Amino acid sequence: MLCISVKEFLFWKKKQLSKGGDQQSFAVLLDCIGGVPISDLNLITINPSGNLHLKKNLEFLESVWDDHLLKSCPIQYLCGITFWRDLKLKVTNKVLIPRAETELIVDIVFNIFQKKSEKLFFAELGTGSGAISIALALAYPLSEVVATDIDQDALEIATKNFINSSKQSNLKFYCGNWWSPLECFKGKIDLAISNPPYIPRDTYEKLPKEVKNFEPKVALLGGEDGLEHFREIIQKAPLFLKDNGWLILENHFDQSEKVKQLLIKNKFTSIEIVKDLSGIGRFTIGRYK
């Protein structure tokens, strides 16, 4: 551990942020590599006296920050860590960085199944880092959760994240495309969730370089109109859901009405569009039968 004065640290911090970037990304750098939790950062800003202990020296932290600013590489990939809800998750460029708005999916589940002591069967299609499935497995310890992903590298990351987050064994991962690895669970699932790739091809070409150049294309591109994967997931969902089973989908900011129509076409009821914190119809949910 390296020891420096808080005043020296705060002067250095101000200098780094003057180069560009945002406070949130800088906080991730300080926590994950510097060993300074956000809670400590808030305290020393209020009371800038005494000394601070760092895992890495300021020169090293500055080199990572400069790399982030120069190449537009997401700080989460440079640190190998991201924070999501109350989880600290390993991420690499093999998985999408879980977004803050996606955290609301877990709250939607909480609203549907309010008794955490229930024995339920959840499925997530396209788990990536495992964020959603891990949050559900922890919140519903008596329930079973299964999660799929087409990429074995992503599943290895998700598995490590679950092991690091919990001593439970109620989450299992399967490699394959959407529903295909879950044939033996037909008609058994209480609720399925997916945040599939939904960016239309034209929009993908215009994405910010920190997204397009670094995050996996397979986790972003949703075909010509962005709805390619929704069609497959919704069409096959009735085979896997129990009667009155739920499907929750995260969609692009302008897709909720189209996703709603796909659910209606496939005989879903109780369809609802749920807005995110920005007032955008981010989630479309429905019940089969």
N, C-alpha and C positions, 0 to 999 in steps of 0.2 A: 504493500500500500504506500502511495506517495502522499505526503502531507504538504499542503500549501495554504496560504491565508485565504480566507473567504473573500477579502477585498480584492486580492490578486485574481482570484477565480472569476468574480463578477465583472471585473474590468475586461478579462479575456473573453468572457461570454458575450458581453456587449459588442466587442470588436468582431466576433464571429458572426453574430446576427446582423451586423451592419453590412456584411458582404451579400446578404440575401438569405433566402430560405425562410422557414416559419418556425415559430416557437415549439409547436408540437413535435416536429421532426427533430429539432435540437434536443428536446427533452428525452426522446427515444434514444438518441446517441448517448446522452449523459447517463441514462439509466442502464442501458444494455452493455455499453463498453466502459464507461467511466465509473460505473458503480454508484452513481448518485441518484437515488429514487426521486420521483417527482415530488413526493411529500417533503423530502429533505430540501429540495430545490426551493420550494415555497417558503420554508422556514428561514433559510439563510438569506433570502431576498428581503424578508421582513426584518431580520436581525443579523446584519452583515458584520458579525464579530467572530473572533476565534479562527480556528483552522478547519480545513476540509480534507478528507481522505479520498484519494482517487485510485482506481485500479490501474489506469493507464495515464501516462503523462500528457500534458496539454498539447505537446507537439504531435503526438500520435492522434489524439482526438481531432485536432485541427486538420490533419492530413485526410482523415475520413470525411470530415465535413466539407473540405475543399473538393474531394472526389464526388461527393453528392451534388455539390453546386455545379461543378464543371461538366459532369457527364449526365446530369439529371437522373442518376440512378436512385431509386427509392431508398431512403435511409434504412427501411426495414430489411432490404436485401443486403445492404452493406453490413448491418449489425447482425443479420441472421435471426432477428426476433421481431415480433410485433405484439401489441397489446390489443385484446378484444374482449369486451365485457370485463370480467374479472380474471381472464386467462392471459398467460404469457406464453406465446406460441412460437415455435421454430418455423421460419419460412425461408425458402430459397426461390430462385426464379423458375422452379418446377411447379410452383403453386401461386395462385392469385393471392394478393394481400387482402385478407378479409376486411370489408369496409364497415365503417361505423353504422351506416344505415341498415346493414344486414343484421345488426344486433336485435332489431325490433322483431325479427322472425321468432326469436325465443320468447319474447313477450306475447306474441300472438298465440303461441302454443300454450303458454301459461293461462291465457284467457279461456281457451277451449277446454283444457284439462286442468282444473284448479286444484284437484287433490293430488299432491305429489306422491302420496302413498299408493296410488293406483298401479296395477300391473298392466302396462300398456306395451304395444309394439310399434316402435317408430322406425322409419326408414328415411335416409337422406341419399339423394341421387346426385353424384358429382361433388364429393365432400371436400376436395382440395386439401387444405391444411387440417381439416377435421373440426374446425371451430364450432359449427352448429351442432354436430353430433356429440361432441364432447360436452358442450354446455347442457344438452338434453340428458345425456347419460348421468351427469353429476346432479342435475335437478330432480331427476326421476330415478332414484337408485334401485327401485324394485322393477323397473321396466327394462325391456330389451331394446337395443338400438342396433340397426345394421346400416352400414354406409358403403356406397359404391363409388368407384372412380375408374376411369378408363386408363389412367396412368399409374403404373406400379411405383414410380418414384414419388408421386404425390401420396400414395397410400403408406409408404414407408415413413414419410414425414408426419402424416396424420397419426400413425401408430405410435411414433415417438412422443408426439404431443399428448396423446391420451395417457401413456405411461408416466410422463412427467407431471400430468395434471391430477392423477387419481390412482388409487390402489384398487379401484373397482374393476370388474370384468364383464360389465353389461353392455359393452360396445364391441362389435366385430366388423371388420372391413373386408370388402370383396372387390376384386378387380374385374372390371367389365363395363360395358356401355349401358348406362341408365338402368333399366329394370333387368337386363339379361342375366346378371349373376344371382338374382333373387327368385328364380323359378320355384324353389322349394318352399317359398313363403307366400305363394298365391292365396289370396283370400284371407290372409292373416294380419294385415297391417292396419292399425288404427289410424295412423297419420303418416303421410309421406311429405317430404319437403324437398324442394330443389331451387337452387339459384343457378340456373343453367346459363351458358354463354348466350347473350341476347343482343349483342351489338351488330346492327346491320352492316353489310360489307362497305357501303359508301361511308358510313360513320366511322368505321374502324380505321379507314385510311386517314382520317382527320383527327384521330385521338392524340392527346398530348404525348410528347416523346417519352416522358417518364413512364407512361403506361405502354404505349405501342412498342417501344424498343426493349423493354425489360420483362413485362409480365407475359405469361404464356398465351400465345394466340389461340390455342385450343380452348382456353378457359374464357375467352372473350367473344370470339366470332360466332354469331348465330345464324349464318347463312345470308342470303340476299336481303331478306326482310327482317332478320333477327328472330324469327319465330320458328325456325326449323326444328329446334330441340323441344320447344313447347308442344308442338304437334305430336311428336312421338311420345313424350312423357304423358300427356293428357289422354291420348288415345289408348294407351296400354294400362293406365292407372286402374280402371275398373277390374281388371283381372287380379290385381294384387291387393286392393283395399278390401277391408271388411264391409259389410252393409253399413251404411252411414259413416264410412271412413272419410277422413279429411285429406285434402291436397292443398298445400301452401306453396305458392310460386312467387319468386321475386322476379320482377320484369323491369325493362327500361322505362324511363320516365313517361314515355308516350304510348306504351303498349298495353296498358291495363284493360282497356275496352276490347281490344282484339283478343287478349287472353281470356277475358270473360266470355266472349262469343264462342271460343274453342271449348270452354267448359260446358256451356249450354248445349252445344252441338253433341257433346259426348255424355249428355244426360246427367250432368252435375246439378245440384240444387244448393240453396243457402249460399249463393255466390255473393261475395263481398269484395270490394276494393278497399284496401287499407292504405292510408297515406303515411308517408314517413314524416320526420320532424320538419322537413321543408315544405310540407303540404302537397307533395307529389304522390300520385297513386302508384306506390312502389311494389305493393304485394296484392296478389289476386288469390282468393281462397274459395274453395268449394267443397261440397259434400256429395259423395256418391250415393244416390237413392235416399 
